[in-house]
Amino acid sequence: MTPTAQTAKPARGPSDRRPEPRVRVRFRAPFALRCGALLIDYILLALILTFSIMVARLMGGGARMAGGSAQKAGIVITLVVALLDLGVLAGLTGKTVGKWTTGLRIERMHGGPPGIPRALLRHFVGYPLSLLPLGLGFLIVTVMPTGRSLHDFIAGTVVVRENAAPVVAPARRPRPQGAQM
């Protein structure tokens, strides 16, 4: 055999083919749905805090009077609910209450739930940093092709739609022979 001669590769039959790797398609979350989910989460926290302030006022006053302990308890309960919703629930399932109601999920860049430390970093460090430059950290999601905002870059996460099916164009119907445009 000469050095320039090429060896023929054996022909592969249909049973010799390797299965194609499955590619999981993730559909990025629209900006409006992300805003809606964030709004739902913060309305939940604001309702708890507002309810505690109302109870404090009904008990006889403000922070210096008898209702002060009810108001402090409401603040503590609000902080605990915020930690549970934005940290623990988001870390274990990838969903906050707002993301659950809007059909969104937080994932790591390579899939899977983010984990509690990453969710805490995303919500309690990334959100304030996204808000600081006039909210531009939230708005970059509209121009980024990956659909990630500043807090997503900080935590290494992405927000995707939960059960988005691929959009299929409807089949074109043939026009009747005598139809005019």
N, C-alpha and C positions, 0 to 999 in steps of 0.2 A: 504494500500500500504506500503510495507516495505521500509526502507531507502535505501536498496541496489538495489531496483527495478528501472529500468530506464523507463522513460516515452517515448513513441514512438512519434516521430515528425510527424505531418500530412504530407502526401504526397503532393508535389507541382505539379501542372499541368503545361503545357506549357505556359499558360497565366499568371501564377504566377511568372515566371522568371523575374528577374531584368535584365535590359539591361547591357551588359558589358560596362565598361567605355572605351571610345575611347582613344587610345594612339596615339599621333601624333609622327611620326617618323621623326627625323631631320637627314639629311645627312651632315656630317661635310665637310667643304670645303677642297679640296686638297691644299697642300702647294704651288704647282706651280700656281694655279689659284689665290691664295691670293697674291703671289708675282706679278703676272700680274696686278691685280687690284691696288695694291700699286704703281706699275710702271706707270700705266695710270694716276693715280691721280697726281703723281709728275711730269710727263711729261706735263700735263695741266698747272700746276703752273710754271714750268720752261719755257714753251712757252710764257706765259704772261710776265714774267720777261725779257726774251730774246727780245721779241718784244719792250718792253719799252726801253731797252738799245739801240737797233738799232735806235729807233726814237730819243733818246737823242743824239746819235752820228751823225745822219743826221742833227740835229738842230745846230750842231756846237761844239761839244766837250763832255767833261765829267762832273764830278760833280761840278767843279769850274766855268764852263762856262755856256752858254745859255741853253744847254741841261740838266742841272742839275735838273730843275724843272720837265722835262718829265721823268727823271729817278726816281725821288722821287714819282711822281704820279704812275709810274709803280709798284714800291714797295708797295705803299698803295693799289693799285688795286689787286695785288697778295695776300696781306694779307687778304683783304676782300673776295676774291674768296676762299681762303683757309678756312676762318671761315664759309662761306656759304656752301662749299662742305663738309668739314670734320666735321663741327659742326652741322649746322642747317639741311642740307639735310640728313646727316647720322642719326641725332637724331630723325627726324620726320618720315622718311621712312625706315631707316635701311640700306640705300644704299648711297654710294658715286658715283661719276661718274664712277670710275674704277670698283666698285662692280656691278654697274648696267650693264656695258658692258660685264663683265665676268659671270654674272648670280649668284652673291653671295649676301648675306644679313647678316647684323649684327642684332643679337637678344639678348634680355636679356636671362639669363639662363632659365627662366620659360616661355619664349615666349614673343612676342611683340617687337615693336621697342624700342631702348634703351633710347630715350629721349635726349634732347639737353645737359643737364649737364653731363650725362654719356658719350655721344659721345665726348664732349670737353675733358673730363678727359681721355678717351681712346686715342684720337689722339694727344693731346697737352701735356699730362703728361706721358701717357703710352708709346707712341712711342719713345720719347727720352730716357726713362728708359730702354726700350727694346734694344735700340741701344748701350747704354753705355758699357755693358760688352762684347765688340767685336761682337755685334749683336746676342748674345746667347738668348736674350729674344724673338727674332723672331724665332730662330731655335728650341726652345723647342716644337713648334707645331708639329714637325716631330716625336717626341717620346711620346707625351702625348696622351693617348687613347681618351681623350675628344676633341682633336684637338684645344686646346686653347693655346695662347701664353701669354707672360707676360702681355702685355697691355690688353688682354682679362680678365686675372685674376684680374688686378687692377680695371677695370671698371665693372666686373661682366657680361661680354658678351660672346657670341660665334658667330663665322662666319659659316653660313650654305649655302648649295646650294639652289637656289631659287625654281626651279621646278624639283627636282630630282625624277625620278620614280624608284621604286624598280627594281633591276635587277633580271630577271627571266631566268633561264637556259633553253635553247632550248630543246624541247622534243627529246629523242633519237629515231632514226629510226631503226626499226628492220632490221637486216642484212639478205639478201637473203639466202636461204638454201645452195646453192652451193658455196658461197663466201668464199675465203681464206683470211687469215690475212697477 
